[in-house]
């Protein structure tokens, strides 16, 4: 049951944009995979809007080969792990790959917005960084913040990515919840034949989902979000809700997890 409700799979489809509308803070999670043609961010009837970003903002991170994104006629080049924020009011968003042999793969997060902020590009090298965990507990990782209070400005979207160091497999441990915001985890750079165990649920009643490369898990505000892989990997985290405070979380001691 939790796989059906919270796992987002099969989103990376050649020459297609696939999105899922969640009812947790109205977040939309999706992927754009242009290979042989340009893809346009189309509107969806359930948005009841004239165009996709009429009342929304979107964060995008490229996890594939070199690509481009055009917004109302202006083009941005994105290498792997570059991020782009597009604010409310932009009508036309187009995705392309520079090479069909090594196509771009764009991961998308969109949240409702009540204010407009300018489109902004950020490379991995420019993202605010902090190291967490340790090799001794197999969770040494580098957190890269793209869209947050101290980085790219947004209405309510917070987004970044975490890179696990070789030999480390755990993310976000000790676990936490934040009742004021939902979150989504997107896993990538997981080698073939490997798996990730994503943990969710209440701290005293946890459940797990087996996750593959290019799959995401939606985490409700009441749920922990943590994972462990059979090898190291990378993941993108994104939140929407009451505030933009990255440190707004309610920690749960490892000894209290059940």
ChimeraX attribute file (.defattr): number of C-alpha atoms within 10 A of each C-alpha:
attribute: neighborCount
match mode: 1-to-1
recipient: residues
	/A:1	6
	/A:2	12
	/A:3	13
	/A:4	8
	/A:5	10
	/A:6	17
	/A:7	20
	/A:8	21
	/A:9	17
	/A:10	11
	/A:11	20
	/A:12	20
	/A:13	14
	/A:14	14
	/A:15	17
	/A:16	18
	/A:17	21
	/A:18	17
	/A:19	19
	/A:20	14
	/A:21	16
	/A:22	14
	/A:23	10
	/A:24	18
	/A:25	20
	/A:26	15
	/A:27	25
	/A:28	19
	/A:29	26
	/A:30	22
	/A:31	23
	/A:32	28
	/A:33	26
	/A:34	28
	/A:35	23
	/A:36	15
	/A:37	14
	/A:38	16
	/A:39	19
	/A:40	17
	/A:41	17
	/A:42	14
	/A:43	15
	/A:44	13
	/A:45	10
	/A:46	7
	/A:47	14
	/A:48	11
	/A:49	13
	/A:50	12
	/A:51	18
	/A:52	23
	/A:53	25
	/A:54	20
	/A:55	20
	/A:56	27
	/A:57	27
	/A:58	24
	/A:59	27
	/A:60	25
	/A:61	28
	/A:62	23
	/A:63	24
	/A:64	20
	/A:65	19
	/A:66	21
	/A:67	26
	/A:68	20
	/A:69	22
	/A:70	15
	/A:71	16
	/A:72	12
	/A:73	11
	/A:74	10
	/A:75	13
	/A:76	16
	/A:77	16
	/A:78	26
	/A:79	19
	/A:80	17
	/A:81	21
	/A:82	22
	/A:83	28
	/A:84	24
	/A:85	25
	/A:86	22
	/A:87	24
	/A:88	23
	/A:89	19
	/A:90	19
	/A:91	16
	/A:92	16
	/A:93	19
	/A:94	19
	/A:95	25
	/A:96	26
	/A:97	26
	/A:98	18
	/A:99	14
	/A:100	15
	/A:101	10
	/A:102	13
	/A:103	21
	/A:104	26
	/A:105	27
	/A:106	30
	/A:107	25
	/A:108	23
	/A:109	25
	/A:110	27
	/A:111	25
	/A:112	21
	/A:113	20
	/A:114	12
	/A:115	14
	/A:116	18
	/A:117	17
	/A:118	14
	/A:119	19
	/A:120	18
	/A:121	19
	/A:122	19
	/A:123	15
	/A:124	18
	/A:125	10
	/A:126	13
	/A:127	19
	/A:128	15
	/A:129	16
	/A:130	11
	/A:131	13
	/A:132	16
	/A:133	18
	/A:134	12
	/A:135	14
	/A:136	9
	/A:137	12
	/A:138	18
	/A:139	22
	/A:140	22
	/A:141	24
	/A:142	17
	/A:143	20
	/A:144	21
	/A:145	25
	/A:146	29
	/A:147	26
	/A:148	22
	/A:149	17
	/A:150	12
	/A:151	15
	/A:152	22
	/A:153	20
	/A:154	26
	/A:155	22
	/A:156	25
	/A:157	28
	/A:158	28
	/A:159	27
	/A:160	24
	/A:161	24
	/A:162	22
	/A:163	19
	/A:164	24
	/A:165	18
	/A:166	14
	/A:167	15
	/A:168	23
	/A:169	22
	/A:170	25
	/A:171	26
	/A:172	16
	/A:173	18
	/A:174	15
	/A:175	21
	/A:176	21
	/A:177	24
	/A:178	18
	/A:179	15
	/A:180	16
	/A:181	24
	/A:182	23
	/A:183	24
	/A:184	26
	/A:185	23
	/A:186	23
	/A:187	23
	/A:188	17
	/A:189	15
	/A:190	20
	/A:191	13
	/A:192	8
	/A:193	8
	/A:194	14
	/A:195	17
	/A:196	22
	/A:197	17
	/A:198	23
	/A:199	21
	/A:200	25
	/A:201	18
	/A:202	18
	/A:203	22
	/A:204	10
	/A:205	10
	/A:206	14
	/A:207	16
	/A:208	16
	/A:209	16
	/A:210	15
	/A:211	23
	/A:212	21
	/A:213	20
	/A:214	20
	/A:215	18
	/A:216	25
	/A:217	25
	/A:218	22
	/A:219	23
	/A:220	23
	/A:221	20
	/A:222	17
	/A:223	23
	/A:224	27
	/A:225	27
	/A:226	19
	/A:227	22
	/A:228	21
	/A:229	19
	/A:230	16
	/A:231	17
	/A:232	24
	/A:233	25
	/A:234	20
	/A:235	23
	/A:236	22
	/A:237	20
	/A:238	24
	/A:239	28
	/A:240	24
	/A:241	22
	/A:242	13
	/A:243	16
	/A:244	21
	/A:245	13
	/A:246	13
	/A:247	7
	/A:248	14
	/A:249	14
	/A:250	12
	/A:251	14
	/A:252	17
	/A:253	12
	/A:254	12
	/A:255	7
	/A:256	8
	/A:257	14
	/A:258	10
